[in-house]
């Protein structure tokens, strides 16, 4: 069963390859959606896919790439991502 989650990742998550890492991780898990930097210094993502794969992605986001320092990840249910595949979007 497909599920969708909106994530807001806070901490030292910009300038540390977090978005690139998220794209690679989501694609490896077969997820669709997107990731982008936010002007407030956080990273935002929407992921859609198999419930187990989405849960795995969310769990991995608490660590992120080696240079990141994740303070918290806020997760909420959301409408399915409309993107085909997983993409990196411009900062908003």
Biopython code that builds the backbone (N, CA, C, O; Angstrom):
import numpy as np
from Bio.PDB.StructureBuilder import StructureBuilder

atoms = [
    (1, "UNK", "N", (0.839, -1.187, 0.000)),
    (1, "UNK", "CA", (0.000, 0.000, 0.000)),
    (1, "UNK", "C", (0.884, 1.251, 0.000)),
    (1, "UNK", "O", (1.803, 1.373, 0.810)),
    (2, "UNK", "N", (0.597, 2.165, -0.908)),
    (2, "UNK", "CA", (1.395, 3.389, -1.011)),
    (2, "UNK", "C", (0.966, 4.403, 0.044)),
    (2, "UNK", "O", (-0.220, 4.570, 0.332)),
    (3, "UNK", "N", (1.960, 5.069, 0.606)),
    (3, "UNK", "CA", (1.730, 6.143, 1.573)),
    (3, "UNK", "C", (2.579, 7.336, 1.165)),
    (3, "UNK", "O", (3.532, 7.201, 0.398)),
    (4, "UNK", "N", (2.223, 8.506, 1.685)),
    (4, "UNK", "CA", (2.982, 9.731, 1.406)),
    (4, "UNK", "C", (3.262, 10.455, 2.710)),
    (4, "UNK", "O", (2.420, 10.511, 3.607)),
    (5, "UNK", "N", (4.468, 11.010, 2.794)),
    (5, "UNK", "CA", (4.869, 11.755, 3.986)),
    (5, "UNK", "C", (5.567, 13.049, 3.577)),
    (5, "UNK", "O", (6.319, 13.091, 2.604)),
    (6, "UNK", "N", (5.298, 14.097, 4.344)),
    (6, "UNK", "CA", (5.990, 15.376, 4.214)),
    (6, "UNK", "C", (7.005, 15.434, 5.340)),
    (6, "UNK", "O", (6.667, 15.172, 6.494)),
    (7, "UNK", "N", (8.249, 15.774, 5.016)),
    (7, "UNK", "CA", (9.309, 15.856, 6.019)),
    (7, "UNK", "C", (9.888, 17.259, 6.047)),
    (7, "UNK", "O", (10.097, 17.875, 5.002)),
    (8, "UNK", "N", (10.145, 17.757, 7.238)),
    (8, "UNK", "CA", (10.895, 18.993, 7.449)),
    (8, "UNK", "C", (12.094, 18.606, 8.301)),
    (8, "UNK", "O", (11.945, 18.223, 9.461)),
    (9, "UNK", "N", (13.291, 18.710, 7.716)),
    (9, "UNK", "CA", (14.516, 18.259, 8.377)),
    (9, "UNK", "C", (15.276, 19.489, 8.855)),
    (9, "UNK", "O", (15.576, 20.385, 8.066)),
    (10, "UNK", "N", (15.586, 19.532, 10.148)),
    (10, "UNK", "CA", (16.217, 20.700, 10.767)),
    (10, "UNK", "C", (17.590, 20.341, 11.318)),
    (10, "UNK", "O", (17.838, 19.203, 11.716)),
    (11, "UNK", "N", (18.472, 21.325, 11.333)),
    (11, "UNK", "CA", (19.832, 21.147, 11.836)),
    (11, "UNK", "C", (20.813, 21.716, 10.830)),
    (11, "UNK", "O", (20.479, 22.645, 10.095)),
    (12, "UNK", "N", (22.030, 21.166, 10.788)),
    (12, "UNK", "CA", (22.995, 21.560, 9.755)),
    (12, "UNK", "C", (22.751, 20.639, 8.569)),
    (12, "UNK", "O", (23.395, 19.600, 8.429)),
    (13, "UNK", "N", (21.806, 21.038, 7.713)),
    (13, "UNK", "CA", (21.370, 20.179, 6.619)),
    (13, "UNK", "C", (21.499, 20.846, 5.248)),
    (13, "UNK", "O", (21.149, 20.242, 4.234)),
    (14, "UNK", "N", (21.994, 22.081, 5.208)),
    (14, "UNK", "CA", (22.260, 22.734, 3.928)),
    (14, "UNK", "C", (23.764, 22.891, 3.765)),
    (14, "UNK", "O", (24.481, 23.156, 4.730)),
    (15, "UNK", "N", (24.232, 22.726, 2.532)),
    (15, "UNK", "CA", (25.660, 22.829, 2.253)),
    (15, "UNK", "C", (26.439, 21.589, 2.653)),
    (15, "UNK", "O", (27.665, 21.630, 2.752)),
    (16, "UNK", "N", (25.733, 20.479, 2.886)),
    (16, "UNK", "CA", (26.383, 19.233, 3.320)),
    (16, "UNK", "C", (25.959, 18.044, 2.452)),
    (16, "UNK", "O", (26.096, 16.895, 2.873)),
    (17, "UNK", "N", (25.445, 18.312, 1.239)),
    (17, "UNK", "CA", (25.012, 17.290, 0.286)),
    (17, "UNK", "C", (23.753, 16.553, 0.759)),
    (17, "UNK", "O", (23.519, 15.418, 0.345)),
    (18, "UNK", "N", (22.937, 17.182, 1.620)),
    (18, "UNK", "CA", (21.743, 16.497, 2.124)),
    (18, "UNK", "C", (20.751, 16.219, 1.000)),
    (18, "UNK", "O", (20.225, 15.110, 0.910)),
    (19, "UNK", "N", (20.484, 17.202, 0.141)),
    (19, "UNK", "CA", (19.513, 16.980, -0.941)),
    (19, "UNK", "C", (19.987, 15.895, -1.896)),
    (19, "UNK", "O", (19.205, 15.026, -2.284)),
    (20, "UNK", "N", (21.253, 15.936, -2.278)),
    (20, "UNK", "CA", (21.785, 14.902, -3.165)),
    (20, "UNK", "C", (21.704, 13.527, -2.537)),
    (20, "UNK", "O", (21.365, 12.550, -3.204)),
    (21, "UNK", "N", (22.016, 13.452, -1.250)),
    (21, "UNK", "CA", (21.918, 12.197, -0.513)),
    (21, "UNK", "C", (20.469, 11.709, -0.488)),
    (21, "UNK", "O", (20.208, 10.519, -0.667)),
    (22, "UNK", "N", (19.524, 12.638, -0.265)),
    (22, "UNK", "CA", (18.110, 12.270, -0.216)),
    (22, "UNK", "C", (17.633, 11.728, -1.558)),
    (22, "UNK", "O", (16.884, 10.752, -1.604)),
    (23, "UNK", "N", (18.064, 12.356, -2.652)),
    (23, "UNK", "CA", (17.692, 11.879, -3.987)),
    (23, "UNK", "C", (18.219, 10.462, -4.201)),
    (23, "UNK", "O", (17.473, 9.578, -4.623)),
    (24, "UNK", "N", (19.491, 10.245, -3.914)),
    (24, "UNK", "CA", (20.084, 8.913, -4.088)),
    (24, "UNK", "C", (19.380, 7.873, -3.224)),
    (24, "UNK", "O", (19.091, 6.770, -3.687)),
    (25, "UNK", "N", (19.106, 8.220, -1.980)),
    (25, "UNK", "CA", (18.470, 7.289, -1.046)),
    (25, "UNK", "C", (17.051, 6.959, -1.488)),
    (25, "UNK", "O", (16.663, 5.790, -1.503)),
    (26, "UNK", "N", (16.273, 7.977, -1.847)),
    (26, "UNK", "CA", (14.887, 7.757, -2.269)),
    (26, "UNK", "C", (14.824, 6.917, -3.538)),
    (26, "UNK", "O", (13.997, 6.012, -3.643)),
    (27, "UNK", "N", (15.686, 7.208, -4.496)),
    (27, "UNK", "CA", (15.687, 6.426, -5.741)),
    (27, "UNK", "C", (16.070, 4.980, -5.477)),
    (27, "UNK", "O", (15.494, 4.070, -6.074)),
    (28, "UNK", "N", (17.033, 4.753, -4.593)),
    (28, "UNK", "CA", (17.446, 3.389, -4.258)),
    (28, "UNK", "C", (16.306, 2.611, -3.608)),
    (28, "UNK", "O", (16.227, 1.390, -3.743)),
    (29, "UNK", "N", (15.427, 3.314, -2.904)),
    (29, "UNK", "CA", (14.288, 2.669, -2.240)),
    (29, "UNK", "C", (13.049, 2.602, -3.135)),
    (29, "UNK", "O", (12.018, 2.071, -2.723)),
    (30, "UNK", "N", (13.143, 3.140, -4.359)),
    (30, "UNK", "CA", (12.019, 3.098, -5.292)),
    (30, "UNK", "C", (10.912, 4.091, -4.972)),
    (30, "UNK", "O", (9.753, 3.854, -5.312)),
    (31, "UNK", "N", (11.250, 5.192, -4.326)),
    (31, "UNK", "CA", (10.254, 6.187, -3.933)),
    (31, "UNK", "C", (10.122, 7.282, -4.981)),
    (31, "UNK", "O", (11.045, 7.523, -5.760)),
    (32, "UNK", "N", (8.983, 7.935, -4.995)),
    (32, "UNK", "CA", (8.804, 9.120, -5.829)),
    (32, "UNK", "C", (8.622, 10.319, -4.912)),
    (32, "UNK", "O", (8.309, 10.176, -3.730)),
    (33, "UNK", "N", (8.824, 11.507, -5.481)),
    (33, "UNK", "CA", (8.662, 12.727, -4.699)),
    (33, "UNK", "C", (9.715, 13.749, -5.022)),
    (33, "UNK", "O", (10.233, 13.797, -6.138)),
    (34, "UNK", "N", (10.035, 14.575, -4.031)),
    (34, "UNK", "CA", (10.981, 15.669, -4.251)),
    (34, "UNK", "C", (11.609, 16.108, -2.938)),
    (34, "UNK", "O", (11.139, 15.769, -1.852)),
    (35, "UNK", "N", (12.701, 16.883, -3.073)),
    (35, "UNK", "CA", (13.405, 17.457, -1.921)),
    (35, "UNK", "C", (13.888, 18.844, -2.318)),
    (35, "UNK", "O", (14.242, 19.072, -3.475)),
    (36, "UNK", "N", (13.906, 19.779, -1.360)),
    (36, "UNK", "CA", (14.408, 21.129, -1.634)),
    (36, "UNK", "C", (14.883, 21.783, -0.339)),
    (36, "UNK", "O", (14.463, 21.416, 0.758)),
    (37, "UNK", "N", (15.771, 22.762, -0.502)),
    (37, "UNK", "CA", (16.174, 23.609, 0.619)),
    (37, "UNK", "C", (15.074, 24.623, 0.885)),
    (37, "UNK", "O", (14.356, 25.034, -0.027)),
    (38, "UNK", "N", (14.952, 25.020, 2.143)),
    (38, "UNK", "CA", (14.047, 26.097, 2.531)),
    (38, "UNK", "C", (14.889, 27.298, 2.960)),
    (38, "UNK", "O", (16.006, 27.133, 3.451)),
    (39, "UNK", "N", (14.365, 28.475, 2.781)),
    (39, "UNK", "CA", (15.106, 29.687, 3.131)),
    (39, "UNK", "C", (15.408, 29.783, 4.625)),
    (39, "UNK", "O", (16.310, 30.519, 5.024)),
    (40, "UNK", "N", (14.667, 29.050, 5.455)),
    (40, "UNK", "CA", (14.911, 29.084, 6.902)),
    (40, "UNK", "C", (16.055, 28.169, 7.331)),
    (40, "UNK", "O", (16.337, 28.048, 8.523)),
    (41, "UNK", "N", (16.722, 27.518, 6.360)),
    (41, "UNK", "CA", (17.858, 26.650, 6.668)),
    (41, "UNK", "C", (17.517, 25.187, 6.791)),
    (41, "UNK", "O", (18.406, 24.357, 6.981)),
    (42, "UNK", "N", (16.240, 24.852, 6.686)),
    (42, "UNK", "CA", (15.828, 23.449, 6.762)),
    (42, "UNK", "C", (15.792, 22.834, 5.366)),
    (42, "UNK", "O", (15.981, 23.524, 4.364)),
    (43, "UNK", "N", (15.550, 21.542, 5.317)),
    (43, "UNK", "CA", (15.329, 20.821, 4.069)),
    (43, "UNK", "C", (13.927, 20.234, 4.146)),
    (43, "UNK", "O", (13.518, 19.710, 5.182)),
    (44, "UNK", "N", (13.195, 20.327, 3.042)),
    (44, "UNK", "CA", (11.822, 19.833, 2.968)),
    (44, "UNK", "C", (11.753, 18.731, 1.923)),
    (44, "UNK", "O", (12.409, 18.817, 0.885)),
    (45, "UNK", "N", (10.964, 17.698, 2.190)),
    (45, "UNK", "CA", (10.805, 16.610, 1.232)),
    (45, "UNK", "C", (9.389, 16.060, 1.300)),
    (45, "UNK", "O", (8.738, 16.106, 2.344)),
    (46, "UNK", "N", (8.925, 15.539, 0.173)),
    (46, "UNK", "CA", (7.689, 14.766, 0.108)),
    (46, "UNK", "C", (8.046, 13.449, -0.559)),
    (46, "UNK", "O", (8.636, 13.432, -1.640)),
    (47, "UNK", "N", (7.686, 12.341, 0.088)),
    (47, "UNK", "CA", (7.989, 11.015, -0.449)),
    (47, "UNK", "C", (6.715, 10.191, -0.534)),
    (47, "UNK", "O", (5.851, 10.262, 0.339)),
    (48, "UNK", "N", (6.615, 9.405, -1.610)),
    (48, "UNK", "CA", (5.479, 8.521, -1.825)),
    (48, "UNK", "C", (6.006, 7.165, -2.246)),
    (48, "UNK", "O", (6.928, 7.068, -3.056)),
    (49, "UNK", "N", (5.412, 6.114, -1.689)),
    (49, "UNK", "CA", (5.799, 4.763, -2.070)),
    (49, "UNK", "C", (5.293, 3.738, -1.080)),
    (49, "UNK", "O", (4.441, 4.026, -0.239)),
    (50, "UNK", "N", (5.830, 2.547, -1.193)),
    (50, "UNK", "CA", (5.494, 1.455, -0.289)),
    (50, "UNK", "C", (5.722, 1.897, 1.159)),
    (50, "UNK", "O", (6.717, 2.557, 1.459)),
    (51, "UNK", "N", (4.810, 1.536, 2.043)),
    (51, "UNK", "CA", (4.878, 1.987, 3.436)),
    (51, "UNK", "C", (6.207, 1.642, 4.095)),
    (51, "UNK", "O", (6.766, 2.464, 4.820)),
    (52, "UNK", "N", (6.717, 0.449, 3.856)),
    (52, "UNK", "CA", (7.982, 0.040, 4.476)),
    (52, "UNK", "C", (9.146, 0.864, 3.940)),
    (52, "UNK", "O", (10.038, 1.242, 4.699)),
    (53, "UNK", "N", (9.147, 1.149, 2.630)),
    (53, "UNK", "CA", (10.229, 1.940, 2.034)),
    (53, "UNK", "C", (10.174, 3.384, 2.526)),
    (53, "UNK", "O", (11.215, 3.988, 2.785)),
    (54, "UNK", "N", (8.982, 3.936, 2.656)),
    (54, "UNK", "CA", (8.843, 5.303, 3.172)),
    (54, "UNK", "C", (9.335, 5.364, 4.617)),
    (54, "UNK", "O", (10.041, 6.299, 4.994)),
    (55, "UNK", "N", (8.964, 4.375, 5.421)),
    (55, "UNK", "CA", (9.424, 4.339, 6.815)),
    (55, "UNK", "C", (10.945, 4.231, 6.884)),
    (55, "UNK", "O", (11.570, 4.856, 7.742)),
    (56, "UNK", "N", (11.543, 3.450, 5.995)),
    (56, "UNK", "CA", (13.002, 3.314, 5.939)),
    (56, "UNK", "C", (13.640, 4.657, 5.583)),
    (56, "UNK", "O", (14.625, 5.060, 6.202)),
    (57, "UNK", "N", (13.083, 5.348, 4.590)),
    (57, "UNK", "CA", (13.604, 6.657, 4.188)),
    (57, "UNK", "C", (13.543, 7.641, 5.355)),
    (57, "UNK", "O", (14.518, 8.337, 5.639)),
    (58, "UNK", "N", (12.400, 7.696, 6.025)),
    (58, "UNK", "CA", (12.240, 8.610, 7.165)),
    (58, "UNK", "C", (13.281, 8.302, 8.235)),
    (58, "UNK", "O", (13.897, 9.215, 8.785)),
    (59, "UNK", "N", (13.480, 7.029, 8.529)),
    (59, "UNK", "CA", (14.472, 6.642, 9.542)),
    (59, "UNK", "C", (15.872, 7.088, 9.133)),
    (59, "UNK", "O", (16.633, 7.581, 9.965)),
    (60, "UNK", "N", (16.214, 6.918, 7.858)),
    (60, "UNK", "CA", (17.540, 7.320, 7.378)),
    (60, "UNK", "C", (17.726, 8.833, 7.412)),
    (60, "UNK", "O", (18.846, 9.316, 7.581)),
    (61, "UNK", "N", (16.638, 9.586, 7.253)),
    (61, "UNK", "CA", (16.721, 11.052, 7.269)),
    (61, "UNK", "C", (17.159, 11.586, 8.623)),
    (61, "UNK", "O", (17.658, 12.708, 8.702)),
    (62, "UNK", "N", (16.988, 10.820, 9.679)),
    (62, "UNK", "CA", (17.437, 11.253, 11.006)),
    (62, "UNK", "C", (18.961, 11.288, 11.093)),
    (62, "UNK", "O", (19.519, 11.940, 11.977)),
    (63, "UNK", "N", (19.635, 10.589, 10.180)),
    (63, "UNK", "CA", (21.097, 10.609, 10.135)),
    (63, "UNK", "C", (21.619, 11.461, 8.998)),
    (63, "UNK", "O", (22.483, 12.315, 9.197)),
    (64, "UNK", "N", (21.090, 11.225, 7.795)),
    (64, "UNK", "CA", (21.522, 11.974, 6.622)),
    (64, "UNK", "C", (22.938, 11.625, 6.209)),
    (64, "UNK", "O", (23.489, 10.620, 6.658)),
    (65, "UNK", "N", (23.538, 12.457, 5.347)),
    (65, "UNK", "CA", (24.909, 12.216, 4.901)),
    (65, "UNK", "C", (25.902, 12.504, 6.030)),
    (65, "UNK", "O", (25.541, 13.134, 7.023)),
    (66, "UNK", "N", (27.145, 12.048, 5.884)),
    (66, "UNK", "CA", (28.126, 12.173, 6.980)),
    (66, "UNK", "C", (28.335, 13.587, 7.522)),
    (66, "UNK", "O", (28.525, 13.748, 8.728)),
    (67, "UNK", "N", (28.304, 14.613, 6.672)),
    (67, "UNK", "CA", (28.588, 15.976, 7.130)),
    (67, "UNK", "C", (27.386, 16.657, 7.790)),
    (67, "UNK", "O", (27.529, 17.736, 8.366)),
    (68, "UNK", "N", (26.214, 16.044, 7.713)),
    (68, "UNK", "CA", (25.011, 16.656, 8.283)),
    (68, "UNK", "C", (24.955, 16.463, 9.798)),
    (68, "UNK", "O", (25.535, 15.530, 10.354)),
    (69, "UNK", "N", (24.238, 17.374, 10.436)),
    (69, "UNK", "CA", (23.878, 17.213, 11.846)),
    (69, "UNK", "C", (22.379, 17.462, 11.925)),
    (69, "UNK", "O", (21.926, 18.606, 11.895)),
    (70, "UNK", "N", (21.623, 16.389, 12.024)),
    (70, "UNK", "CA", (20.166, 16.492, 12.045)),
    (70, "UNK", "C", (19.705, 16.653, 13.491)),
    (70, "UNK", "O", (19.962, 15.795, 14.336)),
    (71, "UNK", "N", (19.021, 17.764, 13.762)),
    (71, "UNK", "CA", (18.486, 18.012, 15.097)),
    (71, "UNK", "C", (17.107, 17.394, 15.269)),
    (71, "UNK", "O", (16.790, 16.837, 16.320)),
    (72, "UNK", "N", (16.280, 17.498, 14.215)),
    (72, "UNK", "CA", (14.958, 16.873, 14.287)),
    (72, "UNK", "C", (14.378, 16.722, 12.891)),
    (72, "UNK", "O", (14.750, 17.438, 11.962)),
    (73, "UNK", "N", (13.454, 15.769, 12.766)),
    (73, "UNK", "CA", (12.723, 15.542, 11.524)),
    (73, "UNK", "C", (11.238, 15.552, 11.875)),
    (73, "UNK", "O", (10.764, 14.693, 12.619)),
    (74, "UNK", "N", (10.509, 16.524, 11.339)),
    (74, "UNK", "CA", (9.060, 16.597, 11.534)),
    (74, "UNK", "C", (8.399, 15.861, 10.378)),
    (74, "UNK", "O", (8.671, 16.162, 9.216)),
    (75, "UNK", "N", (7.535, 14.903, 10.684)),
    (75, "UNK", "CA", (6.909, 14.064, 9.662)),
    (75, "UNK", "C", (5.394, 14.154, 9.792)),
    (75, "UNK", "O", (4.844, 13.994, 10.882)),
    (76, "UNK", "N", (4.718, 14.415, 8.659)),
    (76, "UNK", "CA", (3.258, 14.439, 8.633)),
    (76, "UNK", "C", (2.766, 13.691, 7.407)),
    (76, "UNK", "O", (3.479, 13.583, 6.410)),
    (77, "UNK", "N", (1.533, 13.168, 7.482)),
    (77, "UNK", "CA", (0.912, 12.558, 6.310)),
    (77, "UNK", "C", (0.585, 13.667, 5.325)),
    (77, "UNK", "O", (0.314, 14.800, 5.721)),
    (78, "UNK", "N", (0.611, 13.335, 4.035)),
    (78, "UNK", "CA", (0.342, 14.341, 3.010)),
    (78, "UNK", "C", (-0.238, 13.673, 1.775)),
    (78, "UNK", "O", (-0.286, 12.446, 1.688)),
    (79, "UNK", "N", (-0.678, 14.485, 0.821)),
    (79, "UNK", "CA", (-1.158, 13.973, -0.458)),
    (79, "UNK", "C", (0.022, 13.381, -1.227)),
    (79, "UNK", "O", (1.160, 13.810, -1.038)),
    (80, "UNK", "N", (-0.238, 12.404, -2.088)),
    (80, "UNK", "CA", (0.854, 11.788, -2.860)),
    (80, "UNK", "C", (1.625, 12.807, -3.690)),
    (80, "UNK", "O", (1.058, 13.775, -4.197)),
    (81, "UNK", "N", (2.920, 12.572, -3.818)),
    (81, "UNK", "CA", (3.771, 13.413, -4.663)),
    (81, "UNK", "C", (3.341, 13.251, -6.112)),
    (81, "UNK", "O", (2.999, 12.149, -6.543)),
    (82, "UNK", "N", (3.357, 14.348, -6.864)),
    (82, "UNK", "CA", (2.960, 14.290, -8.270)),
    (82, "UNK", "C", (4.144, 14.048, -9.192)),
    (82, "UNK", "O", (3.957, 13.787, -10.381)),
    (83, "UNK", "N", (5.350, 14.129, -8.668)),
    (83, "UNK", "CA", (6.551, 13.932, -9.488)),
    (83, "UNK", "C", (6.698, 12.463, -9.861)),
    (83, "UNK", "O", (6.429, 11.572, -9.055)),
    (84, "UNK", "N", (7.127, 12.228, -11.092)),
    (84, "UNK", "CA", (7.488, 10.873, -11.504)),
    (84, "UNK", "C", (8.946, 10.687, -11.124)),
    (84, "UNK", "O", (9.799, 11.471, -11.541)),
    (85, "UNK", "N", (9.241, 9.672, -10.348)),
    (85, "UNK", "CA", (10.598, 9.512, -9.854)),
    (85, "UNK", "C", (10.820, 10.438, -8.672)),
    (85, "UNK", "O", (9.865, 10.909, -8.055)),
    (86, "UNK", "N", (12.088, 10.697, -8.357)),
    (86, "UNK", "CA", (12.408, 11.562, -7.219)),
    (86, "UNK", "C", (13.335, 12.652, -7.710)),
    (86, "UNK", "O", (14.362, 12.367, -8.326)),
    (87, "UNK", "N", (12.978, 13.918, -7.439)),
    (87, "UNK", "CA", (13.721, 15.042, -7.991)),
    (87, "UNK", "C", (14.147, 16.037, -6.922)),
    (87, "UNK", "O", (13.576, 16.103, -5.834)),
    (88, "UNK", "N", (15.163, 16.801, -7.270)),
    (88, "UNK", "CA", (15.621, 17.903, -6.431)),
    (88, "UNK", "C", (15.028, 19.179, -6.993)),
    (88, "UNK", "O", (15.203, 19.481, -8.174)),
    (89, "UNK", "N", (14.328, 19.926, -6.161)),
    (89, "UNK", "CA", (13.683, 21.165, -6.592)),
    (89, "UNK", "C", (14.469, 22.383, -6.114)),
    (89, "UNK", "O", (15.292, 22.281, -5.204)),
    (90, "UNK", "N", (14.205, 23.546, -6.739)),
    (90, "UNK", "CA", (14.875, 24.780, -6.313)),
    (90, "UNK", "C", (14.450, 25.189, -4.900)),
    (90, "UNK", "O", (13.386, 24.802, -4.417)),
    (91, "UNK", "N", (15.292, 25.968, -4.263)),
    (91, "UNK", "CA", (15.004, 26.498, -2.927)),
    (91, "UNK", "C", (13.710, 27.298, -2.940)),
    (91, "UNK", "O", (13.423, 28.019, -3.895)),
    (92, "UNK", "N", (12.936, 27.166, -1.874)),
    (92, "UNK", "CA", (11.709, 27.961, -1.738)),
    (92, "UNK", "C", (11.648, 28.570, -0.363)),
    (92, "UNK", "O", (10.693, 29.278, -0.043)),
]
sb = StructureBuilder()
sb.init_structure("model")
sb.init_model(0)
sb.init_chain("A")
sb.init_seg("    ")
for serial, (resi, resn, name, xyz) in enumerate(atoms, 1):
    if name == "N":
        sb.init_residue(resn, " ", resi, " ")
    sb.init_atom(name, np.array(xyz, "f"), 0.0, 1.0, " ", f" {name:<3s}", serial, name[0])
structure = sb.get_structure()
